[in-house]
């Protein structure tokens, strides 16, 4: 079986990209083959977060018809595969985002789990990524504005006929201004799969261009990602996958 999971958030800066790499490595540690895709074609950060931002051939080249998807796939940390996007403006301008499903679809079906790191918004780029996917994992913080934006992602899933697999809440500080776990779950109307507390070591790992699970494997956040991977596997492999042609 294979499962393509889009990681989406309505608001930027919630920890979506960090979660993509950490979750992927944890899935690989469970014996799964995993590929991560930086599908933020305008502002890609996934490669920067794992120290792989200088690759010559990228998804932009594939979308421009100048390379194959195999040429843009690299070995990443923790046994995962990585398809980067270019940080160069010229690469973005020459690419054709509407070709994403065509160039990625067959390739991602060759891996157990493919995680697509989407841009934070509700652009055409996001819709294309979600339509390519079997499941959507919503990323947010317990901040009211972030939760409100995350609801829009969940409603988009409903409109496209795709149930969100669940919600990951990051950077939890426990302040009185934050929403509680129960409030977040009720507002978005989706299960919370992980409730991850703020940790300065996220910034330390980011500075070293390494995922938290590798740099600080004994941290509470790393343990949360390990549990998240197990829960994702339970939810994906314990239920039938909805066919892409049913999501139109």
N, C-alpha and C positions, 0 to 999 in steps of 0.2 A: 504494500500500500504506500501511497504518498499523500502528504498533506501540505498544502500551500497556505501559510498563515500571514495575513497582512497585519502589521503593527501600525495602528493609527491613533492619532490624537488631534483634537480640534485646536489645541493651544500648543505653542512651541515651548521648549525648555522644561518639559515635564519628566524627561528621562527615557524617552522612547528609544533613542539610538543606543543608549547604554544598555537598556534591557534587551535589545535585539542581539547584541554580541554575547552578553552574559547568558541569556536563555539558550542561545544556540550551542554554546560550549557545554552547558549542563545537559542538553538533549544528547549531544555527542557522547558525553560521559555515561549516558544510559544505553549506549550501544547503537545509537541511531546515526545514519548518515545525514548530514545537515549542510545546507547551503544558505548563506545570507546574501541579500541583494540590497544595495543602496539605491533605492528608487526615488530618492529626492534629487531630481535632475537639475534643479536650480541651485540648491544649497546643500550639497552632500557633505555629511559629517561622519558617516560610519567608518570610512577608511581612516580618517584622522584619529578616531577614538581607539583604533586597534593598531595604529602605526603602519597602515598600508595605504597611504594617500598619494603615493608617487608612481602608481602603476601606469605603464605606457598605454596599454589597451584597456578600454573601459566600456561600460554599457552604452555610453554616448556614441562610441565608434560603431557598436553593433546596431544601434538605432539609426545611424547615418548610413548603414549599408557598407561600411568600410572594414568590418571584421566579423568573425563568427562569435557566437556566445562561448564556445570552448576557448577561444583565444583571450576572452575577457574573464575567465574563471581562474582563480588562484587558490593555493593552499593557505588557509588562515590559521590563527591560533587555536589550540585545543582540538585539532583534528577536523575543523570545519572547512568548507569551501566558501570563497568570497568573490562576489561579482561587484566591483566598485563602479562608481560614477566619477566623472572627471570634475576637478575643482576649477577648470579653465572655462572662461566665458565663451570662447570660440567653440569649444566642444558642445556646449549647451545650445548654441545658436544653430549648429548644423544638424543636430539630432532631430528625430521624428518621434515624439512621445507616443503618438497613436499606434506605433508599431510594437509597443511593449508586450502585449499579449502574444503577438506573433513570434517574437524573438525569444521570449522566456518560457512560454507554455510547455513545450515538449521537453526542454532541458530540465526544468524544475521537477518534472514528473519522474526523473531518474534518481531522485534523492528521497529519503524517508520524510524529511521535514525541510521545507523551504520557508524562510522567514523574510518577508519583504518590508524593509524600513521605508515607510511612506513619509512624505512631507507633512508638516502639521498645518492642516487647512481642509477646505472642501473643494479643491481645485479639480480640473479634469484629470490631472496626474493622479490624484488620490482615487477618483472613481475608477480609472483604468486599472489601478493596482488592486482595488477591492474586487472588481469584476473578475480579475485573474485568479483570485484566491478562493479557497474552500471555507476558510474561517477568518474572522477578524478578532484581534486582541486589542482592546481599547486601553490606552495608557493615559493616566491623569494624575494630578495631585489633589489633595483634599481641599483645595481652594475653591470657593464658590464659582468663580469665573471659569476655571479650568473644567469643573464638573459640568457647567452649562454647555461649554463647547463640546465636551465628550458626549453629552446627550444627543447633539446633532449628528455625531458619528453613528451612534446607535440607531437613530431614526433613519439615517441613510441606509444602514444595513437592512432595516425593515423594508424600506422602499425597494431595495434591490433583491429582496427575498432571501437574505443571508443573515442567519442568526449569529450575533456576536458570541464568541466562545466564552468571554468573560472580561473582567476589568482588572488591571494592575494599578494600584495606587502607590505612588512613590513620594519621596521627600516628606514623609509624615513626621511632624514635630510634636504633635500633641497639644498645640496651642488652642486656646479657647475660640480663636477666630476660624479654626478649621472645622469642616464638617466631620461628623463621626462616621465610622464604618457603616453603621446602620443607615444613616442619612444618605451616604453616597450610593449604597446599594439600592435604596428605595427610589432615589432620584433618577438614576440611570436605568433602573429596572433590569439589572444584569448582575450575575454573581461576581463577587470579588474573589479573584484567584490568589492574589498576593497583596499584602499590606506592608510596604517596605519603609522602614524608618530612615530619616535623614542621617547621613554619616559623612563626615569630612573626608573619609578615605575614598569616597567617590571622586572627589576633586584630585586627590593625590594620585589615584590610579589614572585619571584622565591626563594629568600632567605627564605621566610616564608613557602615555599612549598604550595602556594595557587594560584589559577588562578586569573588573573587580574580582571575579571568580578566580583569576590567575594571580593577581597581585596580592589580594587579601582573601585567600580561600577559607579562612576560619572566621571571617566577619559574619555578623548577623545577616547582612544583606546577601552575602554569598550563599548562606544557608537558605535564605528565602528564595533565591533563584533556583537552587537545587529542588526545593519543594514545588516551585512553580513548574519546572520542567516535568516532574512526575505527574502533576495535576493536568497539565496539557496533554500528556500521553494518555492518561486515563480518559479524558474527555474526547479526544480524537479517535483513539483506538477502541473505545467502548461504545461508539455510536456510529451509525452508517454515515458516510460522507455524502453531502448533497452534490449532485452533478452540476457542473458549470452551466450547462444549457437549461437548467431549471431556474437559474437566477436572473433571468432577463425580465 
